[in-house]
Amino acid sequence: MLDIVKIVIPRNSLVVLCGPAGCGKSTFALKHFLPTQVVSSDDCRARLSDDATNQEITALAFQLMHFIIESRLWLGRLTVADATNLKREDRRPMIELANRFGFNLAAIVFNLPLDVCLSRNAGRARTIPRDAIVAQHELVQPTLASIKQEGFHYAFVLDENQQESAQIEAGRSTEC
């Protein structure tokens, strides 16, 4: 039996996806949000270097990602930040942008077992090194412990079953 989780996200929100590679963040984002609403760090890497895996340009990719997010918030558009976002210092710019534009801030944390992330990664055309996923996975519990104290208005935690059965209602209200 799947646990159905209903996630309500106001129209004036910045949604920050948090989870290790292979947990299904990008698939989830594309299933539940418009492609134009999703700003992906991998897509920004690809736009700059024609290679979504090019770690040498990560700083530039995140500058572009933050610029796009800032521009969307300035225009009053619901925006989804698709990156691992598992370190406080990586979430801080998102918090600052949401606050600057008076946006609600929602986190969706993907709390899946390591073996699921590794298995999904192995089945992808573009794989991430195992040690990188293990290191990212170790940051999930600290993220869960701190995220509610960081200024997020909403924090949703999804396990593997909830990820599959989640129902998103986004953009209906401007109330927090």
C-alpha positions as CSV (number, residue, x, y, z in Angstrom):
1,M,0.0,0.0,0.0
2,L,1.4,3.4,-1.0
3,D,1.4,6.3,1.4
4,I,-0.2,9.2,-0.5
5,V,1.3,12.5,0.5
6,K,-0.4,15.6,-0.6
7,I,2.0,18.6,-0.9
8,V,0.4,22.0,-1.2
9,I,2.8,24.7,-2.5
10,P,1.6,28.3,-2.8
11,R,2.1,30.1,-6.1
12,N,4.7,32.5,-4.7
13,S,7.2,29.8,-3.7
14,L,10.7,28.7,-4.2
15,V,10.9,24.9,-3.9
16,V,14.3,23.5,-3.0
17,L,14.8,19.9,-3.8
18,C,17.3,18.1,-1.5
19,G,18.8,14.7,-2.0
20,P,21.7,12.7,-3.3
21,A,22.2,11.8,-6.9
22,G,20.1,8.9,-8.0
23,C,17.3,9.7,-5.5
24,G,14.9,10.8,-8.3
25,K,14.8,14.6,-7.7
26,S,14.9,15.5,-11.4
27,T,12.3,12.9,-12.4
28,F,10.1,14.0,-9.6
29,A,10.4,17.7,-10.6
30,L,9.5,17.0,-14.2
31,K,6.6,14.8,-13.2
32,H,5.1,17.5,-10.9
33,F,6.1,20.9,-12.2
34,L,6.3,22.6,-15.6
35,P,9.7,22.2,-17.3
36,T,10.0,26.0,-17.3
37,Q,9.6,26.1,-13.5
38,V,12.5,23.7,-12.9
39,V,16.0,25.2,-12.7
40,S,18.6,22.4,-12.7
41,S,22.3,22.6,-11.8
42,D,23.0,19.9,-14.3
43,D,21.1,21.8,-17.0
44,C,23.1,24.9,-16.2
45,R,26.4,22.9,-16.5
46,A,25.2,21.6,-19.9
47,R,24.2,25.0,-21.1
48,L,27.6,26.4,-20.3
49,S,29.9,23.5,-21.4
50,D,27.7,21.1,-23.4
51,D,28.4,18.5,-20.6
52,A,26.0,18.1,-17.6
53,T,28.7,16.2,-15.7
54,N,31.5,18.9,-16.1
55,Q,32.4,19.5,-12.4
56,E,35.1,22.0,-13.4
57,I,32.5,24.6,-14.1
58,T,30.3,24.0,-11.1
59,A,30.9,27.6,-9.7
60,L,29.8,29.1,-13.0
61,A,26.9,26.7,-13.3
62,F,25.6,27.8,-9.9
63,Q,26.0,31.5,-10.7
64,L,23.8,30.8,-13.8
65,M,21.4,28.8,-11.7
66,H,21.1,31.5,-9.1
67,F,20.7,34.2,-11.8
68,I,17.8,32.3,-13.4
69,I,16.1,31.7,-10.0
70,E,16.5,35.3,-9.1
71,S,15.0,36.4,-12.4
72,R,12.1,34.1,-12.0
73,L,11.4,35.3,-8.5
74,W,11.6,38.9,-9.6
75,L,8.9,38.0,-12.2
76,G,6.8,36.4,-9.5
77,R,7.1,32.9,-10.9
78,L,7.0,29.6,-8.9
79,T,10.5,28.1,-9.2
80,V,12.0,24.7,-8.4
81,A,15.7,24.5,-7.6
82,D,16.9,21.1,-8.7
83,A,20.4,20.3,-7.2
84,T,21.6,18.1,-4.3
85,N,21.2,21.1,-1.9
86,L,22.4,18.9,1.0
87,K,24.8,21.4,2.6
88,R,23.5,24.4,4.6
89,E,25.8,26.7,2.6
90,D,24.3,25.5,-0.6
91,R,20.8,26.2,0.6
92,R,21.7,29.7,2.0
93,P,21.5,31.5,-1.3
94,M,18.1,30.1,-2.0
95,I,16.9,31.3,1.4
96,E,18.3,34.7,0.8
97,L,16.7,35.0,-2.6
98,A,13.3,33.8,-1.3
99,N,13.4,36.3,1.5
100,R,14.5,39.2,-0.8
101,F,11.5,38.7,-3.0
102,G,9.0,37.8,-0.3
103,F,8.6,34.3,-1.5
104,N,7.6,31.2,0.5
105,L,10.4,28.7,0.8
106,A,9.6,25.0,0.6
107,A,12.0,22.1,0.9
108,I,11.3,18.6,-0.5
109,V,13.9,16.2,1.0
110,F,14.3,12.8,-0.6
111,N,15.1,10.3,2.2
112,L,15.8,7.1,0.2
113,P,18.0,4.2,1.1
114,L,21.6,4.4,-0.2
115,D,21.1,1.1,-2.1
116,V,18.1,2.6,-4.0
117,C,20.1,5.7,-5.0
118,L,23.1,3.5,-6.2
119,S,20.8,1.2,-8.1
120,R,19.0,4.0,-9.9
121,N,22.3,5.7,-10.6
122,A,23.6,2.4,-12.2
123,G,20.6,2.3,-14.5
124,R,21.2,5.9,-15.9
125,A,23.1,6.8,-19.0
126,R,25.1,9.4,-17.1
127,T,26.3,7.9,-13.9
128,I,27.8,9.6,-10.8
129,P,30.8,8.0,-9.0
130,R,29.7,5.7,-6.2
131,D,31.8,7.6,-3.6
132,A,30.1,10.9,-4.5
133,I,26.7,9.4,-3.9
134,V,27.8,7.8,-0.6
135,A,29.1,11.2,0.6
136,Q,25.9,13.0,-0.5
137,H,23.8,10.3,1.2
138,E,25.6,10.9,4.5
139,L,24.3,14.5,4.4
140,V,20.6,13.6,4.3
141,Q,20.2,13.1,8.0
142,P,22.0,16.3,9.0
143,T,19.8,18.1,6.4
144,L,16.7,16.6,8.0
145,A,17.9,17.7,11.4
146,S,18.5,21.3,10.5
147,I,16.2,22.3,7.6
148,K,13.2,23.4,9.7
149,Q,15.4,25.9,11.6
150,E,16.9,27.5,8.4
151,G,13.9,29.6,7.5
152,F,11.9,27.2,5.3
153,H,8.2,27.8,5.6
154,Y,7.5,24.2,4.5
155,A,9.6,21.0,4.7
156,F,8.4,17.8,3.2
157,V,10.2,14.5,3.5
158,L,9.6,11.8,1.0
159,D,10.6,8.1,1.2
160,E,10.7,5.9,-1.8
161,N,7.0,5.0,-1.6
162,Q,5.8,8.5,-0.9
163,Q,7.9,9.8,-3.8
164,E,6.0,7.6,-6.2
165,S,2.5,8.5,-4.8
166,A,3.0,12.2,-3.9
167,Q,0.4,14.5,-5.2
168,I,1.5,18.1,-5.7
169,E,-0.9,21.1,-5.7
170,A,1.2,24.0,-6.8
171,G,0.4,27.6,-7.5
172,R,-3.2,27.9,-6.2
173,S,-2.7,30.3,-3.3
174,T,-0.5,33.1,-2.4
175,E,-1.0,32.6,1.3
176,C,1.8,31.1,3.4
